[in-house]
């Protein structure tokens, strides 16, 4: 059960959704800045060992299509620091990509700027 302080959070994600973070290097359970999380542990594992988290979002930007998500995906030309600065400048603390799966369920990817808004499960 999360032990977050009593602050208003936004329900862009299902209650009690566990998100996973995979790490190519270092420990996945140690957050040191902006991070990506996935609702799929299998997908997170493609990045390395995983750790499970719950997150608290206050001002998320919710996107529901790949074209809207691409500006928030990091790559060699779009480093994580630039993505975080753009999200912050737009007044958000996170980006939530919601993708409907063919089975009717949803796949979530979360880009979270402040690691203090995530708690290990």
C-alpha positions in Angstrom: 0.0 0.0 0.0 1.5 3.4 -1.0 2.5 5.7 1.9 2.3 8.9 -0.1 1.5 12.1 1.8 -2.1 13.3 1.6 -1.9 15.5 -1.5 -4.3 15.7 -4.3 -3.3 13.5 -7.2 -4.9 13.0 -10.6 -6.4 9.7 -11.6 -5.0 9.3 -15.1 -4.1 5.7 -14.2 -6.3 3.0 -12.7 -6.2 2.8 -8.9 -3.4 0.6 -7.6 -1.8 0.1 -11.0 1.7 -1.3 -10.6 4.2 0.1 -13.1 7.6 -1.4 -13.9 10.9 0.2 -14.6 13.7 -1.7 -16.4 17.3 -0.5 -16.1 20.0 -1.2 -18.6 22.6 -0.1 -16.1 22.4 0.3 -12.3 19.6 -0.7 -10.1 16.1 -0.3 -11.4 14.8 0.4 -7.9 16.9 3.6 -7.5 15.4 6.6 -9.2 17.8 9.5 -9.8 15.8 11.8 -12.1 13.2 11.5 -14.8 12.2 7.9 -15.6 9.9 5.9 -17.8 7.6 3.2 -16.4 5.5 0.6 -18.1 2.4 -1.3 -17.1 3.9 -4.4 -18.7 6.7 -6.0 -16.8 7.6 -8.1 -19.9 8.1 -4.8 -21.9 10.1 -3.2 -19.0 12.3 -6.3 -18.9 13.5 -5.5 -22.4 15.5 -2.7 -20.8 17.0 -5.0 -18.1 16.2 -6.0 -14.5 12.9 -4.5 -13.3 11.5 -3.0 -10.1 7.8 -2.4 -9.4 6.4 1.1 -8.5 3.3 3.0 -7.9 3.2 6.6 -9.0 1.4 9.7 -7.9 0.6 12.2 -10.7 -0.6 15.8 -10.1 -0.6 17.4 -13.6 -0.2 14.6 -16.2 -0.4 15.2 -19.9 -2.4 12.2 -21.2 -1.8 11.2 -24.8 -3.7 8.4 -26.6 -1.9 8.0 -30.0 1.6 7.3 -31.0 2.1 10.6 -33.0 1.3 12.5 -29.8 3.7 10.3 -27.8 6.8 10.6 -30.0 7.9 14.0 -28.8 8.1 12.5 -25.3 10.1 9.4 -26.3 13.8 9.8 -25.8 16.4 9.0 -28.4 19.8 10.3 -29.5 18.2 13.5 -30.8 15.8 13.9 -27.9 17.6 13.3 -24.6 15.7 12.7 -21.4 16.7 16.1 -20.0 15.2 17.9 -23.0 12.0 15.8 -22.7 11.7 16.7 -19.0 12.3 20.4 -19.7 9.6 20.4 -22.3 7.0 18.6 -20.1 7.8 21.0 -17.2 7.6 24.1 -19.4 4.1 22.9 -20.6 3.0 22.8 -16.9 2.9 19.0 -16.5 4.7 16.7 -14.0 4.4 13.6 -16.2 3.2 12.2 -19.5 0.9 9.2 -19.6 0.6 7.3 -22.9 -2.6 5.2 -23.0 -2.7 2.6 -25.7 -5.8 0.4 -26.2 -4.9 -3.2 -26.8 -6.9 -5.5 -29.1 -8.2 -7.5 -26.1 -9.9 -4.3 -24.7 -7.3 -3.8 -22.0 -4.9 -0.8 -21.9 -1.1 -0.5 -22.0 0.3 2.5 -20.1 3.7 4.1 -20.4 4.5 6.9 -17.9 7.2 9.5 -18.2 7.7 10.9 -14.6 9.9 13.9 -14.0 10.1 13.9 -10.2 11.3 10.6 -8.7 9.7 11.5 -5.3 6.4 10.8 -7.0 7.2 7.1 -7.3 7.2 4.6 -4.6 8.6 1.0 -4.7 5.9 -1.7 -4.3 
